[in-house]
Amino acid sequence: MAIKPTIYKMRIALSDLERNYYNTLKLTIAQHPSETSERMMARVMAYVIHAQERLTFTKGLSSVEEPDIWLRSLDDQIELWIDVGEPDVERVKKSTRLAQKVIVYSFNSKSDVWWAKHQAKLWRLKASIYRLDWPSICKFTELLERTMSMSITITGDSAFIAAENGECEVTWEPLQIV
């Protein structure tokens, strides 16, 4: 019998000062049995940074053919492909052929090693790469509850998060922007 995902419900009052985007997001997130809480929260952060109508979480780890998050057009074309983690170069290359825009959010303690190893090959691809600050993702994860409400304010390359049980700031750094 397969282990089922853990379901989280989040209500997020989002204020993105960079894009003048303000909305209340009601997210239902499935944490894959093999996924860490930090990776799931990195997915949430990537979603919030790009929040807009039709942006959706995919099957993620359950389907290697899909990104973690995508935006599909009304005629089912992939407008935005977002991967969270440290994908191999071939996956990024394939995604640039399938989607109009590709973004990768690297997030863990091995992020620097992954970037140093693959930077030369990734520079040739039409993909934007960002590194989420690992200690701040860990702080964000400490706020996690199965059902939670929070407010997130994005300005520059950082997000201030206030939840019922604390607050933190998550920052990110652009490594490659196309």
C-alpha positions in Angstrom: 0.0 0.0 0.0 1.4 3.3 -1.1 1.9 6.1 1.5 -0.4 9.0 0.8 0.7 12.7 0.6 0.2 15.0 3.6 -2.2 17.8 2.7 -1.7 21.4 3.9 -4.1 24.3 3.6 -2.8 27.8 3.5 -4.5 31.1 3.3 -2.1 33.8 2.2 -2.7 37.5 2.1 -0.2 38.5 -0.6 1.1 42.0 -1.2 3.7 42.0 -4.0 5.0 45.5 -4.0 7.3 44.8 -7.0 4.4 43.8 -9.3 1.6 45.8 -7.7 -0.2 42.4 -7.2 -2.4 42.0 -4.2 -4.5 39.0 -3.6 -5.7 36.4 -1.0 -4.5 33.0 -2.1 -6.1 29.8 -0.8 -3.7 27.0 -1.5 -4.0 23.3 -0.9 -0.6 21.7 -1.1 0.2 18.0 -1.2 3.5 17.1 0.4 4.8 14.0 -1.4 5.9 11.3 1.1 9.5 11.6 0.0 9.5 15.4 0.0 11.0 17.4 2.9 9.0 20.2 4.5 11.7 22.6 3.4 11.3 21.6 -0.2 7.5 22.0 0.1 7.9 25.5 1.6 10.4 26.4 -1.2 7.6 25.4 -3.6 5.2 27.7 -1.8 7.7 30.6 -1.9 8.2 30.1 -5.7 4.4 30.0 -6.2 3.9 33.2 -4.2 6.7 35.1 -6.0 4.9 34.4 -9.4 1.3 34.3 -8.2 -1.2 35.0 -10.9 -4.4 33.6 -12.4 -4.0 30.0 -13.8 -0.7 29.4 -11.9 -0.9 25.9 -10.5 1.0 23.3 -8.6 1.5 20.1 -10.6 2.0 16.5 -9.6 5.6 17.5 -8.8 7.7 14.6 -7.6 5.0 12.2 -8.7 5.5 13.1 -12.4 9.0 13.6 -13.9 7.4 15.1 -17.0 6.0 18.1 -15.2 7.6 21.0 -13.3 6.7 21.8 -9.7 4.6 24.8 -10.8 3.4 25.9 -14.2 1.2 28.4 -15.9 -0.7 27.1 -18.9 -2.3 29.4 -21.5 -6.0 29.0 -22.4 -4.9 26.9 -25.5 -2.9 24.6 -23.1 0.6 25.9 -24.1 3.1 26.1 -21.2 3.8 29.8 -20.6 5.8 29.4 -17.4 7.7 26.3 -16.1 9.1 26.5 -12.5 11.3 23.9 -11.0 12.3 23.9 -7.4 15.6 22.2 -6.4 18.7 21.4 -8.3 17.6 19.8 -11.6 20.1 18.3 -14.0 21.0 20.3 -17.1 19.2 18.0 -19.4 15.9 18.6 -17.6 16.4 22.4 -17.8 17.3 22.1 -21.5 14.2 20.0 -22.2 12.0 22.5 -20.3 13.3 25.4 -22.4 12.0 23.6 -25.5 8.5 23.0 -23.9 7.8 26.4 -22.2 8.0 30.0 -23.1 9.7 30.9 -19.8 11.7 28.7 -17.5 12.7 29.5 -13.9 14.6 27.3 -11.4 14.7 28.0 -7.7 17.6 26.3 -6.0 17.2 26.2 -2.3 19.2 23.8 -0.1 22.6 23.6 1.5 24.0 22.0 -1.7 22.9 24.8 -3.9 26.3 26.4 -4.2 27.9 23.1 -5.2 25.1 22.5 -7.8 25.5 26.0 -9.3 29.3 25.7 -9.5 29.1 22.4 -11.2 26.5 23.3 -13.8 26.9 27.0 -14.2 28.8 26.9 -17.5 26.2 24.6 -19.2 23.2 26.5 -17.7 24.5 29.8 -19.0 23.8 28.6 -22.5 20.1 27.9 -21.8 17.2 30.3 -21.8 16.4 29.8 -18.1 16.4 32.1 -15.1 18.0 30.7 -12.0 17.5 31.9 -8.5 18.9 30.7 -5.2 16.5 30.8 -2.2 18.4 31.5 1.0 18.6 28.1 2.8 18.6 29.4 6.4 15.5 31.6 5.7 13.7 28.7 4.1 14.4 26.7 7.3 12.9 29.6 9.3 9.9 29.7 7.0 9.4 25.9 7.5 9.4 26.4 11.3 6.1 28.3 10.8 4.4 25.4 9.1 1.1 24.0 10.3 -1.4 21.8 8.6 -3.9 24.6 8.3 -2.5 28.1 8.5 -3.0 31.8 7.6 -0.2 34.2 6.9 0.5 37.5 5.2 3.4 37.8 2.8 4.8 41.1 1.6 7.3 41.0 -1.3 9.7 43.8 -1.9 12.9 43.5 -3.9 14.4 40.1 -3.5 12.8 39.3 -0.2 9.5 38.3 1.3 8.4 39.2 4.9 6.1 36.5 6.3 3.9 36.9 9.3 2.0 33.9 10.6 0.0 33.2 13.7 3.0 31.5 15.3 5.8 33.8 14.3 7.4 35.7 11.5 10.5 35.5 9.2 12.0 36.9 6.1 12.9 34.8 3.0 15.4 36.2 0.6 16.6 35.0 -2.8 19.5 35.8 -5.1 19.4 35.9 -8.9 22.1 33.7 -10.4 21.1 34.0 -14.0 18.3 36.1 -15.5 17.1 35.8 -19.1 
